[in-house]
Structure formats: C-alpha cells, structure tokens
C-alpha cells in the first residue's frame, strides 16, 4: 500500500478515535451536569432550586414540551413567589394553549410585580402597557369561548357582560399608559363593538386609522359599524 495512503488511513483512524473520545467526554459532562443539576434541585437553597427549574423550564419550552415547562415554572413560583420571569413565560404558554383564565391570573401578578422589578419608568410603562393589553385580549378570548358554548343564554349574557367590562378596563388602562399605539384601541373598539356600543367603537377604530391609515381590520370594522348605523341599528 503506498505510504501516502497509509498515512491518510492512520490519520482518519486517529480522527475517529479522537471523535469517539470527545463524544465520550461530552456524554460524561452532560450526564454529570444533569446529576449535579438534580442534586442542586433536591439539596440546594430555594434560590438554586428555582434557578434549576427555571432553566429546565426554558429548555422544555424550546423543545415544545409545554406541560413540563408549565410544571417547572410553577415550581419556580412556589419556591420564589415573586419570580417575575417565571410568570412571564408561564403566562405565554397559558395564552398559547388558550387557557385564558390562568393566563389572566399570571398577567395580574406581572402587573403587580412590574414596578418592583425596576425603577426605569420607560421599562415599567412599556411592560404595563403590554400586559394590560394581553390581559384585555385574554378576556376577549374568554368572551369568544362563552359565545361558542352551549350554556343557557341568560348565563352566557351575564358572563359575556363581565368579560367585556374587564376587557374595556384593561384596554383603557393601557391607553392611559400609551395613547399612540393602535393595539389597545383595536382591543377596546372590539369590546365596544361586541356590546353594540357603536359610537364608542367607531371612535376607537377611527383612532386606529389615524395611527395606521392602512389597517385593514379597522377599515372593515368601520364599514360594518357605519353600515349598521345607516340601516337603523344601535
């Protein structure tokens, strides 16, 4: 066999052995990390345990294992009741799963905790705006679920009225924090439209058009609302 081929084969063999060695070391490192992490989770301080569950919850979330992520973020909150980031991530999963009641409970905690997390007024304002909008949107999500349910009409109407009122309160709070963003006006305009408060709904959607002249949703809503007025609707 030519010397060059022998050297090449030896080189390839060494490379394969090196790869196996590195893979083995990495496997041992990963195994030890998991074991040490588990040990921290079971024997460390509450802060260490919370960090372990938070990191693992994030990994579950990245993999799409949302139920396990929820379980870990819930454990973080049990260990550290003011765990701001755990509430944020858990609420996002609840919203994605359309578990709006639990999402609302988490948004309420986030709104409570936000001023305690930082003294930066702009940060506080931006976070509060976002989570008031999210909570309002979750109330609209519940409203839609009620509308599709088969419960008695009288019960449905009472529950719908409650969710509309709560949504309007949240979107109004958001607008107080930032009156130059369309999101809260769209949410509140939708809530007013649902309760057939045509004038207020028109006012909010006209504000959306003022902020975003090409907003298709607002344009369509205004057409429907104004047509309803022309036809003698309330």
TALIN-V711771 format. One record per pair of residues at least 6 apart in sequence whose ideal C-beta (glycine too) atoms are under 6 Angstrom apart, sorted by the first residue. I is the first residue (numbers start at 0). J is the second residue. Records with the same first field share a line. If there is no record, write none. Layout:
I=J ; J
This chain:
36=51
39=47 ; 51
40=48 ; 51
45=78
48=78
49=75 ; 78 ; 79
52=71 ; 74 ; 75
53=75 ; 85
55=71
56=68 ; 71 ; 72
59=67 ; 68
60=68
65=92
69=89 ; 92
72=85 ; 88 ; 89
75=82 ; 85
76=82 ; 85
81=112
83=112 ; 116
86=105 ; 108 ; 109
89=105
90=102 ; 105 ; 106
93=101 ; 102
94=102
99=137 ; 140 ; 141
102=137
103=134 ; 137
106=130 ; 133 ; 134
109=130
110=130
113=123 ; 126 ; 127
114=123
124=176
127=176
128=173 ; 176 ; 177
131=169 ; 172 ; 173
132=173 ; 182 ; 183
134=169
135=166 ; 169 ; 170 ; 186
136=186
138=162 ; 165 ; 166
139=166
141=162
142=159 ; 162
145=155 ; 158 ; 159
163=190 ; 193 ; 194
166=190
167=187 ; 190
170=183 ; 186 ; 187
173=183
174=183
181=207 ; 210 ; 211
184=203 ; 206 ; 207
185=207
187=203
188=200 ; 203 ; 204
191=199 ; 200
192=200
195=233
197=224
200=224
201=224
204=217 ; 220 ; 221
207=214 ; 217
208=217
